[in-house]
């Protein structure tokens, strides 16, 4: 049976609220996911929360009841509480009626099986968690294997990134590494490294993409460092026909991922 929590000072409330902070997420090894749709994506991907909290309206939905029952059967801490306390946990004024705390997966390069997909997205020093979540969603839509975050990036397990991923945080592998780790790992097996850059004359529509393809997207404001571009097997450019000189990083990732997939379909 679920525990009833009605106090803001409850230790579990404090614990879940703390997961909005990266230091607490790292210490606990947990992250928050909100909303029935995202929790359903997690369940369908074989993931259940270690802690699940819901308001009475959230628990009343048949799908929510299934997830709650499955989590409880696995030994999860199941909590029924108020919308105000859910708001405290999530940090949102209008919180979803259900949220869960999930175990963070292994994010080492060793956990990546490059043969699992012909397409992988690699992003360097992304600062916006919304971009990370959106790229994960693109990865899911294009059946990419996952997202490899290079250097100092925003946390893919932040509430903002998880929310923007719309559940793709559970369907995509996520790895984090320094460039100095990533490059030897990449070169130890098959893989074409394709960078997006303004410093090339190669149009992305005319290029030939090999499998597995690792799409490398640069930082939102600075793009890829020159030394990283030099290591790419291929640099491509998306021509800008207006006054803007570049696309948002997440948009660029989506354009490239869908085009690479289309180029294989038509070859």
C-alpha positions in Angstrom: 0.0 0.0 0.0 1.2 3.5 -0.7 2.5 5.8 2.1 0.5 8.9 2.7 2.7 12.1 2.9 1.1 15.4 3.8 4.1 17.2 5.3 6.6 19.4 3.4 9.2 18.5 6.0 9.0 14.8 5.3 12.5 13.3 4.6 11.4 11.7 1.3 10.0 15.0 0.1 13.3 16.7 0.9 15.2 13.8 -0.8 13.2 14.1 -4.0 13.4 17.9 -4.1 17.1 17.6 -3.7 17.3 15.7 -7.0 16.8 18.9 -8.8 20.4 19.6 -7.9 23.2 17.9 -9.9 25.3 17.2 -6.8 22.4 15.4 -5.1 21.7 13.4 -8.3 25.3 12.3 -8.5 25.4 11.4 -4.8 22.1 9.5 -4.9 22.6 8.0 -8.4 19.0 9.0 -9.1 17.1 11.4 -11.3 13.5 12.7 -11.5 11.1 12.1 -14.3 7.6 13.8 -14.4 4.4 13.0 -16.0 2.5 9.9 -17.1 3.7 9.9 -20.7 7.4 9.9 -19.6 6.8 7.3 -16.9 5.0 5.1 -19.5 8.0 5.4 -21.9 10.2 4.3 -19.1 8.0 1.3 -18.2 7.8 0.3 -21.9 11.6 0.5 -22.0 11.9 -1.9 -19.0 12.6 0.9 -16.5 10.6 1.4 -13.3 11.2 4.0 -10.6 12.7 3.4 -7.2 10.4 6.0 -5.7 7.1 7.0 -7.2 4.9 9.9 -5.9 1.5 10.9 -7.1 -1.5 12.9 -6.3 -4.9 11.1 -6.1 -5.9 12.4 -9.6 -2.6 11.0 -11.0 -3.0 7.6 -9.4 -6.6 7.3 -10.7 -5.6 6.9 -14.4 -5.6 3.2 -15.4 -2.1 3.5 -17.0 -0.7 5.2 -13.9 -2.3 2.5 -11.7 -0.5 -0.1 -13.8 2.9 1.6 -13.4 2.4 2.2 -9.7 1.5 -1.5 -9.1 4.5 -2.7 -11.2 6.8 -0.4 -9.3 5.4 -1.5 -6.0 5.9 -5.1 -6.9 9.5 -4.4 -7.6 9.9 -2.9 -4.2 9.6 0.8 -5.0 8.7 3.3 -2.3 5.2 4.4 -3.3 3.9 7.7 -2.0 0.5 9.3 -2.3 0.6 13.0 -1.6 -0.9 16.4 -2.5 -0.4 18.6 -5.6 1.4 21.2 -3.4 3.9 18.7 -2.2 4.4 17.4 -5.7 5.1 21.0 -6.7 7.7 21.2 -4.0 9.4 18.0 -5.3 9.4 19.0 -9.0 10.0 22.8 -8.6 7.0 23.5 -10.9 4.0 25.7 -10.0 1.7 23.4 -12.0 3.3 19.9 -11.5 2.4 16.7 -13.3 0.2 14.5 -11.1 2.9 11.7 -11.0 6.6 11.6 -10.8 9.3 9.0 -10.3 12.9 8.8 -9.2 15.0 6.5 -11.4 18.4 5.0 -11.2 20.9 6.6 -13.4 22.4 4.3 -16.0 26.1 3.7 -16.7 27.3 6.6 -18.8 30.8 5.4 -19.6 31.9 4.8 -23.2 32.4 1.2 -22.3 28.6 0.8 -22.0 28.2 1.9 -25.7 27.7 -0.9 -28.2 28.3 0.9 -31.5 26.9 -2.1 -33.5 23.5 -1.4 -31.9 22.7 1.3 -34.4 24.3 2.8 -37.6 23.7 6.3 -36.3 25.0 8.0 -33.1 24.8 11.7 -32.1 27.8 13.3 -30.4 27.6 16.8 -28.9 30.4 18.9 -27.6 30.0 21.2 -24.6 26.3 21.8 -24.9 25.2 24.2 -22.2 21.4 24.1 -22.6 19.7 21.1 -21.0 16.7 21.7 -23.2 18.9 21.2 -26.3 20.2 17.9 -24.8 16.7 16.7 -24.2 15.6 17.7 -27.7 18.6 15.9 -29.2 17.7 12.8 -27.3 14.1 13.0 -28.7 15.6 13.4 -32.2 17.8 10.3 -31.6 14.7 8.3 -30.6 12.8 9.5 -33.7 15.7 8.6 -36.0 16.5 5.3 -34.3 19.9 6.5 -33.3 21.8 4.5 -30.7 22.2 7.4 -28.3 23.9 10.6 -27.4 27.6 10.9 -26.5 28.2 14.2 -24.6 31.8 15.5 -25.0 33.6 17.7 -22.5 31.7 19.9 -20.0 28.0 19.7 -20.9 24.8 20.3 -19.1 23.5 17.3 -17.1 21.3 15.0 -19.3 19.6 13.8 -16.1 18.5 17.3 -15.0 14.7 17.8 -14.7 14.8 20.2 -17.7 16.7 17.8 -20.0 14.5 14.8 -19.0 11.4 16.8 -19.6 12.6 18.0 -23.0 13.5 14.4 -24.0 9.8 13.4 -23.7 10.8 10.0 -22.5 13.8 9.5 -24.9 16.1 9.5 -21.9 14.9 6.0 -21.4 15.2 4.8 -25.0 18.6 6.3 -25.9 21.9 5.4 -24.5 23.7 8.3 -22.9 27.5 8.5 -22.5 29.7 11.3 -21.2 33.5 11.6 -21.9 36.3 14.0 -22.5 37.5 14.4 -26.1 40.7 12.8 -25.1 38.8 9.7 -24.1 36.3 9.7 -26.9 38.7 9.9 -29.9 40.7 6.8 -29.1 37.5 4.9 -28.3 36.0 5.9 -31.6 39.2 4.9 -33.6 39.3 1.6 -31.9 36.4 0.4 -34.0 34.4 1.2 -37.1 32.8 4.7 -37.3 32.8 7.8 -39.5 33.1 11.0 -37.6 31.0 13.7 -39.3 31.3 17.3 -38.0 29.0 20.2 -38.8 31.0 23.3 -39.5 31.1 26.6 -41.4 34.7 25.9 -42.3 34.0 23.7 -45.3 32.6 23.8 -48.8 31.0 20.4 -48.5 27.2 20.7 -48.6 25.5 18.2 -46.3 23.2 17.2 -49.1 26.0 16.0 -51.3 28.1 14.1 -48.8 28.4 10.4 -48.5 27.7 9.0 -45.0 29.1 5.6 -43.8 27.8 3.3 -41.2 28.1 3.6 -38.3 28.0 7.4 -38.5 28.8 9.6 -35.6 27.4 13.1 -36.0 29.4 15.6 -34.1 27.5 18.8 -33.1 29.4 21.8 -31.6 28.7 24.1 -28.7 25.7 26.4 -29.1 27.7 29.6 -29.3 31.2 28.6 -30.5 30.7 25.5 -32.6 33.5 22.9 -32.8 37.1 23.8 -31.8 39.4 23.7 -34.8 41.4 20.8 -33.4 38.2 18.7 -33.2 37.3 19.6 -36.7 40.7 18.4 -37.8 40.0 14.9 -36.5 36.7 14.5 -38.4 36.5 12.2 -41.3 34.1 14.5 -43.0 33.0 18.1 -42.4 29.7 19.3 -43.8 27.9 22.6 -44.0 24.2 23.4 -44.0 23.9 26.5 -46.3 22.2 29.5 -44.5 20.0 31.3 -47.0 19.0 34.1 -44.7 20.9 36.4 -42.3 21.5 33.8 -39.6 24.9 32.1 -39.8 24.0 28.9 -38.1 21.1 26.8 -36.6 20.3 26.0 -33.0 22.4 23.0 -32.0 19.4 20.7 -31.5 17.8 21.8 -34.8 21.1 21.1 -36.6 21.3 17.7 -35.0 17.7 16.9 -36.2 18.3 18.1 -39.8 21.5 16.1 -40.0 20.1 12.9 -38.4 17.1 12.8 -40.6 19.1 13.5 -43.7 21.7 10.8 -43.0 18.9 8.3 -42.5 17.3 9.5 -45.8 20.6 9.2 -47.7 20.8 5.5 -46.7 17.2 4.8 -47.6 17.8 6.2 -51.1 21.1 4.6 -51.8 
